[in-house]
Amino acid sequence: MQYTTTYQSPLGGILLAGDEAGLTGLWFDGEKYYADHLDPEHEEKEIPLFQSVKKWLDIYFSGEEPDFMPTVHMIGSDFQLAVWEILRKIPYGHTVTYGQIAKMIAKQKGLSRMSAQAVGGAVGHNEISVIVPCHRVVGTNGSLTGYAGGIDKKIKLLELEKANMQNLFIPKKGTAL
């Protein structure tokens, strides 16, 4: 059984979803793929997990790095889970590129190369945004593309973390805007 609750962040409303194993979703209102895999039979209810998640979010949105991680229950393909595990290891206030993640995945799988576009698809379908920090992934050239919550939120999250934004830019056109 999945449960849901809401959280009001400085960047807008957030829907939280969780089950007995952990947090299964964290979506900004209006986000692309909003609640895509939320069980239609879910129940709106405050469960102990949500207290931990809301505490984490309170600390995060105050501009501090939380010193704990709420329990997450990521559900996806083996490839998606591998990409999302790499996302979880991106340090607070830092960015990596889709290409760098592709190289890490290729190395893990013993392949000569991996598609950065495939990585982008997995990053874009991360259901636990912010906590699993897909906003920390940028294009190889520094373009701020591919955030399901919107480029404006991606920028605000990186600014909140005091990430070095000097070489990052919003592309004028592209499919990932």
BAVOZA-857824 format. One record per residue (C-alpha): x, y, z. Coordinates in nm, 2 decimals. Layout:
<recs>
<rec px="X" py="Y" pz="Z"/>
...
</recs>
This chain:
<recs>
<rec px="0.00" py="0.00" pz="0.00"/>
<rec px="0.13" py="0.35" pz="-0.09"/>
<rec px="0.06" py="0.65" pz="0.12"/>
<rec px="0.08" py="1.02" pz="0.03"/>
<rec px="0.10" py="1.35" pz="0.19"/>
<rec px="0.20" py="1.70" pz="0.08"/>
<rec px="0.48" py="1.94" pz="0.18"/>
<rec px="0.49" py="2.31" pz="0.11"/>
<rec px="0.84" py="2.41" pz="-0.01"/>
<rec px="0.98" py="2.75" pz="-0.10"/>
<rec px="0.96" py="2.63" pz="-0.46"/>
<rec px="0.60" py="2.52" pz="-0.44"/>
<rec px="0.39" py="2.22" pz="-0.33"/>
<rec px="0.54" py="1.88" pz="-0.32"/>
<rec px="0.36" py="1.54" pz="-0.32"/>
<rec px="0.53" py="1.27" pz="-0.11"/>
<rec px="0.46" py="0.90" pz="-0.16"/>
<rec px="0.58" py="0.61" pz="0.04"/>
<rec px="0.52" py="0.25" pz="0.14"/>
<rec px="0.64" py="0.01" pz="0.41"/>
<rec px="0.99" py="0.00" pz="0.25"/>
<rec px="1.05" py="0.38" pz="0.21"/>
<rec px="0.99" py="0.69" pz="0.01"/>
<rec px="0.87" py="0.60" pz="-0.34"/>
<rec px="0.80" py="0.95" pz="-0.48"/>
<rec px="0.87" py="1.32" pz="-0.44"/>
<rec px="0.72" py="1.54" pz="-0.71"/>
<rec px="0.69" py="1.91" pz="-0.74"/>
<rec px="0.33" py="2.02" pz="-0.84"/>
<rec px="0.31" py="2.04" pz="-1.21"/>
<rec px="0.63" py="1.83" pz="-1.27"/>
<rec px="0.67" py="1.63" pz="-1.59"/>
<rec px="0.58" py="1.26" pz="-1.50"/>
<rec px="0.40" py="1.38" pz="-1.19"/>
<rec px="0.30" py="1.08" pz="-0.98"/>
<rec px="0.34" py="0.85" pz="-1.29"/>
<rec px="0.38" py="0.53" pz="-1.09"/>
<rec px="0.16" py="0.62" pz="-0.79"/>
<rec px="-0.07" py="0.34" pz="-0.70"/>
<rec px="-0.43" py="0.44" pz="-0.78"/>
<rec px="-0.53" py="0.28" pz="-0.46"/>
<rec px="-0.30" py="0.49" pz="-0.24"/>
<rec px="-0.42" py="0.65" pz="0.08"/>
<rec px="-0.35" py="1.00" pz="0.20"/>
<rec px="-0.21" py="0.95" pz="0.55"/>
<rec px="0.08" py="1.08" pz="0.76"/>
<rec px="0.31" py="0.79" pz="0.83"/>
<rec px="0.63" py="0.80" pz="1.04"/>
<rec px="0.84" py="0.80" pz="0.72"/>
<rec px="0.70" py="1.13" pz="0.61"/>
<rec px="0.81" py="1.30" pz="0.94"/>
<rec px="1.17" py="1.20" pz="0.85"/>
<rec px="1.13" py="1.32" pz="0.49"/>
<rec px="0.98" py="1.65" pz="0.59"/>
<rec px="1.25" py="1.71" pz="0.85"/>
<rec px="1.51" py="1.64" pz="0.57"/>
<rec px="1.33" py="1.89" pz="0.34"/>
<rec px="1.31" py="2.15" pz="0.62"/>
<rec px="1.69" py="2.13" pz="0.67"/>
<rec px="1.76" py="2.12" pz="0.29"/>
<rec px="1.54" py="2.42" pz="0.21"/>
<rec px="1.70" py="2.62" pz="0.49"/>
<rec px="2.02" py="2.61" pz="0.28"/>
<rec px="2.19" py="2.34" pz="0.49"/>
<rec px="2.30" py="1.99" pz="0.39"/>
<rec px="2.10" py="1.73" pz="0.58"/>
<rec px="2.32" py="1.49" pz="0.78"/>
<rec px="2.09" py="1.19" pz="0.73"/>
<rec px="1.90" py="1.03" pz="0.45"/>
<rec px="1.54" py="0.92" pz="0.47"/>
<rec px="1.48" py="0.56" pz="0.36"/>
<rec px="1.40" py="0.54" pz="-0.01"/>
<rec px="1.23" py="0.26" pz="-0.20"/>
<rec px="1.32" py="0.32" pz="-0.57"/>
<rec px="1.13" py="0.12" pz="-0.82"/>
<rec px="1.26" py="0.09" pz="-1.17"/>
<rec px="1.45" py="-0.12" pz="-1.42"/>
<rec px="1.80" py="-0.25" pz="-1.34"/>
<rec px="1.95" py="0.03" pz="-1.56"/>
<rec px="1.74" py="0.30" pz="-1.39"/>
<rec px="1.83" py="0.18" pz="-1.04"/>
<rec px="2.20" py="0.18" pz="-1.14"/>
<rec px="2.17" py="0.54" pz="-1.26"/>
<rec px="1.97" py="0.65" pz="-0.96"/>
<rec px="2.23" py="0.50" pz="-0.73"/>
<rec px="2.50" py="0.72" pz="-0.89"/>
<rec px="2.27" py="1.02" pz="-0.85"/>
<rec px="2.25" py="0.95" pz="-0.47"/>
<rec px="2.63" py="0.97" pz="-0.46"/>
<rec px="2.67" py="1.32" pz="-0.62"/>
<rec px="2.79" py="1.55" pz="-0.34"/>
<rec px="2.58" py="1.84" pz="-0.22"/>
<rec px="2.66" py="2.15" pz="-0.41"/>
<rec px="2.84" py="1.97" pz="-0.70"/>
<rec px="2.73" py="1.87" pz="-1.05"/>
<rec px="2.82" py="1.59" pz="-1.28"/>
<rec px="2.74" py="1.54" pz="-1.65"/>
<rec px="2.52" py="1.29" pz="-1.82"/>
<rec px="2.83" py="1.18" pz="-2.00"/>
<rec px="3.02" py="1.12" pz="-1.68"/>
<rec px="2.74" py="0.90" pz="-1.55"/>
<rec px="2.73" py="0.71" pz="-1.88"/>
<rec px="3.10" py="0.64" pz="-1.84"/>
<rec px="3.04" py="0.51" pz="-1.48"/>
<rec px="2.76" py="0.29" pz="-1.60"/>
<rec px="2.96" py="0.15" pz="-1.89"/>
<rec px="3.25" py="0.07" pz="-1.65"/>
<rec px="3.01" py="-0.11" pz="-1.41"/>
<rec px="2.87" py="-0.32" pz="-1.69"/>
<rec px="3.20" py="-0.39" pz="-1.86"/>
<rec px="3.10" py="-0.20" pz="-2.17"/>
<rec px="3.32" py="0.02" pz="-2.39"/>
<rec px="3.06" py="0.30" pz="-2.39"/>
<rec px="2.71" py="0.39" pz="-2.28"/>
<rec px="2.47" py="0.64" pz="-2.43"/>
<rec px="2.44" py="0.97" pz="-2.24"/>
<rec px="2.09" py="1.00" pz="-2.38"/>
<rec px="1.99" py="0.67" pz="-2.22"/>
<rec px="2.13" py="0.80" pz="-1.89"/>
<rec px="1.93" py="1.12" pz="-1.95"/>
<rec px="1.61" py="0.91" pz="-1.98"/>
<rec px="1.67" py="0.74" pz="-1.65"/>
<rec px="1.77" py="1.06" pz="-1.48"/>
<rec px="1.45" py="1.23" pz="-1.61"/>
<rec px="1.23" py="0.95" pz="-1.47"/>
<rec px="1.37" py="0.96" pz="-1.12"/>
<rec px="1.06" py="0.96" pz="-0.90"/>
<rec px="1.23" py="1.09" pz="-0.59"/>
<rec px="1.36" py="1.43" pz="-0.69"/>
<rec px="1.56" py="1.65" pz="-0.46"/>
<rec px="1.65" py="1.37" pz="-0.22"/>
<rec px="1.78" py="1.16" pz="-0.51"/>
<rec px="1.95" py="1.47" pz="-0.67"/>
<rec px="1.88" py="1.46" pz="-1.04"/>
<rec px="1.90" py="1.84" pz="-1.04"/>
<rec px="2.28" py="1.80" pz="-1.00"/>
<rec px="2.32" py="1.65" pz="-1.35"/>
<rec px="2.40" py="1.89" pz="-1.64"/>
<rec px="2.50" py="1.87" pz="-2.00"/>
<rec px="2.86" py="1.81" pz="-2.10"/>
<rec px="2.88" py="2.17" pz="-2.22"/>
<rec px="2.73" py="2.31" pz="-1.90"/>
<rec px="2.37" py="2.33" pz="-2.03"/>
<rec px="2.10" py="2.31" pz="-1.76"/>
<rec px="1.87" py="2.07" pz="-1.94"/>
<rec px="1.65" py="1.78" pz="-1.85"/>
<rec px="1.50" py="1.86" pz="-1.51"/>
<rec px="1.14" py="1.72" pz="-1.49"/>
<rec px="1.06" py="1.99" pz="-1.22"/>
<rec px="1.15" py="2.27" pz="-1.47"/>
<rec px="1.48" py="2.45" pz="-1.54"/>
<rec px="1.38" py="2.73" pz="-1.30"/>
<rec px="1.36" py="2.49" pz="-1.01"/>
<rec px="1.68" py="2.32" pz="-1.11"/>
<rec px="1.86" py="2.66" pz="-1.10"/>
<rec px="1.71" py="2.75" pz="-0.76"/>
<rec px="1.81" py="2.41" pz="-0.61"/>
<rec px="2.17" py="2.45" pz="-0.74"/>
<rec px="2.18" py="2.80" pz="-0.61"/>
<rec px="2.04" py="2.69" pz="-0.27"/>
<rec px="2.33" py="2.44" pz="-0.25"/>
<rec px="2.58" py="2.72" pz="-0.35"/>
<rec px="2.69" py="2.51" pz="-0.65"/>
<rec px="2.94" py="2.67" pz="-0.89"/>
<rec px="2.71" py="2.81" pz="-1.16"/>
<rec px="2.98" py="3.00" pz="-1.35"/>
<rec px="3.00" py="2.77" pz="-1.65"/>
<rec px="2.63" py="2.66" pz="-1.65"/>
<rec px="2.37" py="2.81" pz="-1.89"/>
<rec px="2.01" py="2.77" pz="-2.00"/>
<rec px="2.01" py="2.65" pz="-2.36"/>
<rec px="1.81" py="2.86" pz="-2.61"/>
<rec px="1.66" py="2.56" pz="-2.78"/>
<rec px="1.66" py="2.18" pz="-2.75"/>
<rec px="1.45" py="1.88" pz="-2.68"/>
<rec px="1.53" py="1.86" pz="-2.31"/>
<rec px="1.39" py="2.20" pz="-2.20"/>
</recs>
